[in-house]
Amino acid sequence: MSAAEEFFTTDLLGWYHSRPGRAMPWKKEKDAYKVWVSEIILQQTRVVQGLNYYNRFIANFPDIRSLATAAEDQLMQVWQGLGYYSRARNMKIAANQLIEKFNGSFPETKEELLQLKGIGPYTAAAIASFAFSKPEPVVDGNVYRVLSRYFNDNHPIDHSNSYKHYLNRAKKLIEKKDPASFNQAIMDLGAELCHPKNPTCDICPLLAHCRSNQMKNQDTLPFKSNKIKSRDRFFLFLFYVLDDEYCIIEKRVKKDIWEGLYQFPMIEMEVFPAIFKQQDGNVISYLQELLPETEPMAIKNISNVLTQKLTHQNIFAIFVETEIMQRPGRLANENQIIVPLQGLNNYAFPVLIKNWISKVLKYND
């Protein structure tokens, strides 16, 4: 081990043990189930936001068996708003795997944990180290950033071998007697001090031996060679209301964003025509020709364009409020149902739609 590597571990753990740290219910947790739940939630979620979801998830599904037997709609409701909904579905599958293959308990090794649905190298290492004290380093965006800057390492983090590259670095550094503290410390450092932009280097415990600080190139690391372009999508949602009491919703079942959640009947367009900005009789005529409906209806209102940015996708949405004169003789597809307006809070919607419902119908959780 080089001097820089030795100082890294010593200085990092000295800092970690000398401070109170962020008080979170999963910290120093040894229950593998709770470690797993927290890690899956925090994969694509900020800690502050994830805390409430973690507490709600544990309250509804306190153990492996309660999750394995949960109804999908209940699971989606608890997860509603977190995004990346495949995470929740994979957790339910993994819970059943644990019952069938591991007698309802978590295996202790990273290799066995990787057999579970939705568990990748990072989560497997986290469970193995936090719950079972295995010397498995976790490698995520925070770790990439800390290691890249400390060693002035410009290895691209978006290359296919980037995980292996930084994992090998971390393996040399991890404290084998207390891997949980090491992993938590490096993640805390990345989250609290070694920010992606404007890192607080002046109070960093690794400052004296940080090569990036010495080179004054912190803002250029970690290095990313390619930038993935975002895709724009345009959704026209049709809010059909019957007798001022009911509306039509449908479940998204295709392999796409928001799978398993509900929405209003929707038409995806290549782009919204400029006519939507007019909010006059011309757009009403356009919609009446566009909508594949034979039932009598009256268009009451058309929303402005609402947006939601997802990873690699930008969603643009327009909501069309219509009044149906009579109950449809048939629904457009088998995934559509007619529900009371007052019962919409019983269904899990994407955040974009839920926010629109809250604003228009004064619907709240």
C-alpha positions, 0 to 999 in steps of 0.5 A: 500500500502506497503512502497516499493509500495508507493516509486515505484510509486513516484520515477518512476513518478518523474523520468519520469516527470523530463526528456525529454524522447524518442521523438516518434510521438505516445507519449502523443497521445490521438487519439485512432486509432494512439495509436492502430496502434503504439501498434500493430506495436511495439508488435514484433518490436523495436522502432527504426525500428517501427517508419518508419513503423508507419509513413508509415502506418498512411500516407497510412491509416490515419483513421479507414475507410481507413484501413477497405477498403484497398486492402490486397495487399496494406496492405501487401506492407505497412507492408512488413518487419515487420513480424508477418503479421497476425497483419496487417490482424487482424487490417483490420478485427478490423477496420471493426468491429469498423465500424459495431459495434461501429459506426466507433469509438473506445470504451473506456473500456478495456472490449469492446476493447477486443472484437476487432480482434487482441487486447489482454489485453496489447493493450486494456489497452494501448488504454484505458489508453493512449487515454481515461485515464482509470486506466488500467495498461499495462503488457508486457516484460518490465513491467514483468522485472521491477516488477520482479526485484524491488520486487525480485519476482521469479514468472515464467513469462511463467506460465499460470497465470503470466499475472494475477500475475503481473497485480495484482501487477501493479494495486496496483501501477498505478497512477489513476489520470494519468495512461498514464504517469505511463504506459509510465514511466514503459515501458520507464524504462524497455526499457532504464535502466532495460535491460534484460542484464546488466541493468544500475542500478546505474542511475535507479530512483528505485535503493534505494528500488529495492530488486533485486539490494540489492540481486545482482541477477538482471541477474537471473530475471525475471525467466522463467521455460521453454524454447520453442525449435525452429523448423528448416525448409528448403525451396527450392525456384525456381526462374523461368525466362522467356525471361529474362523479366518475372518470376513466383511468388505465394501467400502464402495462408495457415495458416503458416508464411508469410501468404498473402505474395508472394514467388517464387514456393517453395518445403519444404524439411526435410533437404537440402542434402549435395549435395547442397554444391557441386555446380556441375553437380551432384546437377544439375542432382539431381534438374532436377529429383526433380523438378515437372516440364515438361517444358524445363528449364536450371538451371543457378545458385544455391545460398548458404544457406540463413537463417532467425530466426523467433520466434520458427522457423529457416528458411534455404533457397536455391534459384535455378535460372532457365531459362524456354525455353517457357511459361508454358502451365499451372501453378502449382497452382491457386495462381501462376502468371507470372509477369515482373521482373521489377514489383516485387516491386509491391508485398510484399515478406518476408524479406528473399526473398526480400533481395535475390531479391535486391542482385541478381536483383538489385531490390530496393524499 
